[in-house]
Amino acid sequence: MFASLFFIFSSNDDVQDLLIFGHDIDAWLGYVLIFFGLTALAFVAVWLIGFLYESQSEKSIKQPWE
């Protein structure tokens, strides 16, 4: 019963004074943005490393349908 009351909001004002693990909703928004930024950088880094590895190898880069 408590869980349903905890997760049901009618507007953003309902969570204004709510603390989740001791942090307010604005702090969690910052954490989420930092997390998404780091995962985006990791994705670009993996793609770039793979591209450099493939371009340095002797094999030519082929399309998947070739």
Buried (B, 14 or more C-beta within 10 A) or exposed (E): EEEEEEEEEEEEEEEEEEEEEEEEEEEBEEEEEEEEEEEEEEEEEEEEEEEEEEEEEEEEEEEEEE
